[in-house]
């Protein structure tokens, strides 16, 4: 009885693993066909770096945006003051 249950559970686990592998392969094939190999390379690069440097990049973008905004507004102010 236990051996039959073990074999049945093993078959179900193997079948579900094969099914999930096929679904995963289909998910990988579709984007490659849509955006090509170079696009997939960039996609993998972004998803590799995003968790590691995401917060640092987010802070840098916000800081750069604020600095650029300040610099542009200061430049406009200086132009107005010269006239």
C-alpha positions in Angstrom: 0.0 0.0 0.0 2.7 2.5 0.9 4.8 1.5 -2.1 1.8 2.1 -4.4 1.2 5.6 -2.8 4.9 6.4 -3.1 4.9 5.6 -6.8 1.7 7.5 -7.4 3.1 10.6 -5.6 6.3 10.3 -7.5 4.5 10.1 -10.9 2.4 13.2 -10.0 5.4 15.2 -8.9 7.3 14.2 -12.1 4.3 15.1 -14.3 3.8 18.5 -12.6 7.5 19.3 -12.9 7.5 18.5 -16.6 4.3 20.5 -17.2 5.9 23.5 -15.3 9.1 23.2 -17.4 7.1 23.3 -20.6 5.2 26.4 -19.5 8.5 28.0 -18.5 10.0 27.2 -21.8 7.0 28.6 -23.7 7.3 31.8 -21.6 11.0 32.1 -22.6 10.4 31.4 -26.3 7.7 34.0 -26.8 9.7 37.1 -25.7 12.8 35.9 -27.7 10.6 35.8 -30.8 9.2 39.3 -30.0 12.3 41.3 -29.0 15.2 39.2 -30.3 18.4 38.0 -28.6 19.8 41.5 -27.9 16.6 42.5 -26.2 16.6 39.4 -24.1 20.2 40.2 -23.1 19.2 43.7 -21.9 16.2 42.2 -20.2 18.3 39.8 -18.2 20.9 42.4 -17.4 18.2 44.7 -16.0 16.6 42.0 -13.9 20.0 40.9 -12.7 21.0 44.4 -11.6 17.7 45.8 -10.5 17.4 44.1 -7.1 21.0 44.9 -6.3 21.3 48.5 -7.4 17.6 49.4 -7.6 17.5 51.6 -4.5 20.8 53.3 -5.2 19.8 54.0 -8.8 16.4 55.3 -7.6 18.1 57.7 -5.2 20.6 58.8 -7.8 17.9 59.6 -10.3 15.9 61.6 -7.8 19.0 63.5 -6.7 20.2 64.1 -10.3 16.7 65.3 -11.3 16.5 67.7 -8.4 20.1 68.9 -9.1 19.3 69.4 -12.8 16.1 71.2 -12.0 18.0 73.5 -9.6 20.7 74.2 -12.1 18.3 75.0 -14.9 16.2 77.3 -12.7 19.4 79.0 -11.5 20.6 79.5 -15.0 17.3 81.0 -16.0 17.5 83.3 -12.9 20.9 84.5 -13.9 19.8 85.1 -17.5 16.8 87.2 -16.2 19.1 89.1 -13.8 21.5 90.0 -16.6 18.8 91.7 -18.6 
